[in-house]
């Protein structure tokens, strides 16, 4: 019920910009420009893990963008879901194009699932909420899309905080699977894994493995998967300038 209470509070109390705190706006123009970035650019973590799909991000994870993501995810500023969805939609378009999507069939936005205990603690599923907002934005701008939360955790994982890149890969290995019946929902579209933030890429590697394993009988081979996130560390963008 916590999400319901937060929605009511957001309608009653005065709002402030999620990026800089400016009064009377959920997201000011300057912070919006930082969040939406250039619409989506290829990013690669350092080091880049084996099995990582093509990943595009809307903006570097810093300053106002970091504040907006944390405000939505950790502090329950649910009104930020729509602008985050707009940013993610741009990254989804870029990711689909970079991975060779021919433009036929719907884009299927598959959120990377969070640990159940984290969702309970926050009172909402941040990745799923942003995925729904991004799918709505894509449809509004003429691209057939829908959010499909077909992945789930099949075992508990340790808190990723403080773990290095190699430790995160080991922690998440084999942790995800496609829900029963999820493979049928993926037929005829291009899956794009979506999340709010990429750091080491470990979550996207495991989600890609699970999605391919779970959908292989449906597609008759390895399904083409790409990924999109709202933000990634600045160095993930910088490495692509070389």
C-alpha positions as CSV (number, residue, x, y, z in Angstrom):
1,X,0.0,0.0,0.0
2,X,3.0,2.3,0.3
3,X,3.0,3.2,-3.4
4,X,-0.7,4.2,-3.1
5,X,0.1,6.6,-0.2
6,X,3.0,8.1,-2.1
7,X,0.9,8.8,-5.2
8,X,-1.6,10.7,-2.9
9,X,1.2,12.6,-1.2
10,X,2.6,13.6,-4.6
11,X,-0.8,15.2,-5.5
12,X,-1.2,17.1,-2.3
13,X,2.2,18.4,-1.3
14,X,4.2,21.1,-3.3
15,X,6.7,19.6,-5.7
16,X,10.4,20.4,-6.2
17,X,12.7,19.5,-9.1
18,X,14.0,16.0,-8.6
19,X,17.4,17.1,-10.0
20,X,18.2,20.4,-8.3
21,X,15.3,21.1,-5.8
22,X,13.9,24.1,-7.6
23,X,10.4,24.7,-6.3
24,X,7.1,24.1,-8.2
25,X,8.3,21.7,-10.9
26,X,8.9,18.0,-10.8
27,X,11.8,18.4,-13.2
28,X,13.2,21.8,-14.4
29,X,14.2,22.5,-17.9
30,X,18.0,22.3,-17.2
31,X,17.7,19.0,-15.3
32,X,15.4,17.6,-18.1
33,X,18.1,18.4,-20.7
34,X,20.7,16.6,-18.6
35,X,18.4,13.6,-18.2
36,X,17.3,13.2,-21.8
37,X,20.8,13.7,-23.1
38,X,21.2,13.1,-26.8
39,X,18.5,10.5,-27.0
40,X,20.7,7.5,-26.4
41,X,24.4,6.5,-26.9
42,X,26.3,3.2,-26.9
43,X,27.9,2.5,-23.5
44,X,30.4,-0.1,-22.4
45,X,31.4,-0.7,-18.8
46,X,35.1,-0.9,-17.8
47,X,36.0,-3.8,-17.9
48,X,33.3,-5.0,-20.3
49,X,32.0,-8.4,-19.3
50,X,31.7,-11.3,-21.7
51,X,28.1,-11.8,-22.8
52,X,27.0,-8.1,-22.5
53,X,24.6,-7.2,-25.3
54,X,24.6,-3.8,-27.1
55,X,23.7,-1.3,-24.4
56,X,22.6,2.3,-24.9
57,X,22.1,4.9,-22.2
58,X,20.4,8.3,-22.2
59,X,22.8,10.2,-19.9
60,X,25.8,9.9,-17.7
61,X,25.1,9.0,-14.0
62,X,26.1,12.2,-12.3
63,X,24.8,15.3,-10.7
64,X,21.1,16.0,-11.6
65,X,20.6,12.6,-13.3
66,X,21.9,10.8,-10.3
67,X,19.6,12.8,-8.0
68,X,16.5,12.1,-10.2
69,X,17.2,8.3,-10.3
70,X,17.8,8.1,-6.6
71,X,14.7,10.3,-5.9
72,X,12.5,7.9,-7.9
73,X,14.1,4.6,-6.8
74,X,15.0,5.2,-3.2
75,X,12.9,8.1,-2.0
76,X,9.6,7.2,-3.7
77,X,9.3,10.3,-6.0
78,X,6.9,8.4,-8.3
79,X,6.1,11.5,-10.3
80,X,9.6,11.2,-11.8
81,X,8.7,7.9,-13.6
82,X,7.4,9.7,-16.7
83,X,10.5,11.8,-17.4
84,X,12.7,8.8,-16.7
85,X,10.5,6.8,-19.1
86,X,11.0,9.5,-21.8
87,X,14.7,9.3,-21.3
88,X,14.7,5.4,-21.4
89,X,12.6,5.5,-24.6
90,X,15.3,7.4,-26.3
91,X,17.9,4.8,-25.2
92,X,15.6,2.0,-26.3
93,X,15.4,3.4,-29.8
94,X,19.1,3.8,-30.0
95,X,19.7,0.3,-28.7
96,X,17.3,-1.3,-31.2
97,X,18.9,0.6,-34.1
98,X,22.4,-0.2,-33.0
99,X,21.6,-4.0,-32.8
100,X,20.1,-4.1,-36.3
101,X,16.4,-3.9,-35.6
102,X,14.7,-3.7,-39.0
103,X,11.8,-1.7,-37.6
104,X,9.2,-4.4,-38.0
105,X,7.3,-5.9,-35.0
106,X,7.0,-4.4,-31.6
107,X,9.8,-3.5,-29.2
108,X,9.4,-5.6,-26.1
109,X,10.8,-3.8,-23.0
110,X,11.9,-6.5,-20.5
111,X,12.8,-4.9,-17.1
112,X,15.6,-6.4,-15.2
113,X,14.0,-7.7,-12.0
114,X,15.1,-6.3,-8.6
115,X,15.4,-8.5,-5.5
116,X,12.1,-9.0,-3.8
117,X,13.4,-7.7,-0.5
118,X,14.5,-4.5,-2.3
119,X,11.1,-4.0,-3.9
120,X,9.4,-4.5,-0.5
121,X,11.7,-2.1,1.2
122,X,11.2,0.6,-1.4
123,X,7.4,0.1,-1.7
124,X,7.5,0.0,-5.5
125,X,9.3,-1.7,-8.5
126,X,11.3,1.1,-10.0
127,X,12.5,-0.7,-13.1
128,X,9.0,-2.0,-14.0
129,X,7.5,1.4,-13.5
130,X,10.0,3.1,-15.8
131,X,9.6,0.4,-18.4
132,X,5.9,1.0,-18.5
133,X,6.5,4.7,-18.9
134,X,9.0,4.2,-21.6
135,X,6.7,1.9,-23.5
136,X,3.9,4.5,-23.3
137,X,6.3,7.2,-24.6
138,X,7.4,5.0,-27.5
139,X,3.8,4.3,-28.5
140,X,3.0,8.0,-28.2
141,X,5.7,8.8,-30.7
142,X,4.7,6.2,-33.2
143,X,6.7,3.1,-32.2
144,X,4.9,-0.1,-31.4
145,X,6.1,-1.2,-27.9
146,X,5.0,-2.8,-24.7
147,X,6.5,-3.6,-21.4
148,X,6.9,-7.3,-20.6
149,X,8.1,-8.2,-17.1
150,X,8.8,-11.8,-18.0
151,X,12.0,-12.3,-16.0
152,X,12.0,-13.3,-12.3
153,X,14.6,-14.2,-9.7
154,X,14.9,-18.0,-9.2
155,X,17.2,-17.7,-6.2
156,X,18.2,-15.2,-3.7
157,X,21.3,-13.1,-4.4
158,X,23.6,-11.1,-2.1
159,X,23.5,-7.3,-1.9
160,X,25.6,-6.0,-4.7
161,X,26.8,-3.0,-2.8
162,X,30.6,-3.1,-2.3
163,X,31.1,-6.0,-4.8
164,X,33.5,-5.7,-7.6
165,X,32.7,-6.5,-11.3
166,X,33.9,-10.1,-11.1
167,X,32.1,-10.7,-7.8
168,X,28.8,-9.2,-9.1
169,X,29.0,-11.6,-12.1
170,X,29.4,-14.6,-9.8
171,X,26.7,-13.4,-7.4
172,X,24.1,-13.1,-10.2
173,X,25.1,-16.1,-12.3
174,X,22.1,-18.4,-12.8
175,X,19.9,-16.1,-10.7
176,X,17.2,-15.2,-13.3
177,X,14.8,-17.1,-15.4
178,X,11.8,-16.5,-17.7
179,X,8.5,-16.9,-16.0
180,X,6.2,-19.8,-17.1
181,X,4.5,-18.7,-20.3
182,X,6.8,-15.8,-20.9
183,X,8.5,-17.3,-24.0
184,X,5.2,-17.1,-25.8
185,X,4.8,-13.4,-25.0
186,X,8.2,-12.7,-26.6
187,X,7.2,-14.1,-30.0
188,X,7.2,-11.7,-33.0
189,X,9.0,-8.8,-31.3
190,X,12.5,-7.5,-30.5
191,X,13.3,-7.9,-26.8
192,X,15.2,-4.9,-25.2
193,X,16.3,-5.4,-21.7
194,X,15.7,-2.2,-19.7
195,X,16.9,-0.9,-16.3
196,X,17.5,2.5,-14.7
197,X,21.2,2.2,-14.3
198,X,24.1,0.1,-15.6
199,X,27.3,0.0,-13.5
200,X,29.4,-3.2,-14.2
201,X,26.9,-4.7,-16.6
202,X,26.6,-7.9,-14.5
203,X,22.8,-7.7,-14.3
204,X,22.4,-7.2,-18.0
205,X,24.7,-10.2,-18.7
206,X,22.6,-12.5,-16.5
207,X,19.3,-11.1,-17.8
208,X,20.5,-11.7,-21.4
209,X,21.5,-15.3,-20.6
210,X,18.2,-16.0,-18.9
211,X,16.2,-14.4,-21.7
212,X,18.0,-16.4,-24.4
213,X,17.7,-19.7,-22.4
214,X,14.0,-19.2,-21.8
215,X,13.0,-18.1,-25.3
216,X,15.2,-20.5,-27.4
217,X,12.4,-23.1,-28.1
218,X,10.1,-20.3,-29.2
219,X,12.5,-18.7,-31.6
220,X,14.4,-21.7,-32.8
221,X,17.8,-20.2,-32.0
222,X,19.5,-17.6,-30.0
223,X,17.2,-14.6,-29.8
224,X,18.7,-11.2,-30.6
225,X,18.8,-9.1,-27.4
226,X,19.9,-5.5,-26.8
227,X,19.6,-3.4,-23.7
228,X,18.8,0.2,-22.7
229,X,19.3,2.1,-19.5
230,X,18.6,5.6,-18.3
231,X,22.1,6.2,-17.1
232,X,25.6,4.7,-17.0
233,X,28.9,5.9,-15.4
234,X,30.6,8.7,-17.3
235,X,33.5,6.5,-18.2
236,X,31.2,4.1,-20.0
237,X,30.5,6.9,-22.5
238,X,34.1,8.2,-22.6
239,X,35.6,4.9,-23.7
240,X,33.4,5.1,-26.9
241,X,35.1,8.3,-28.0
242,X,38.4,6.5,-28.8
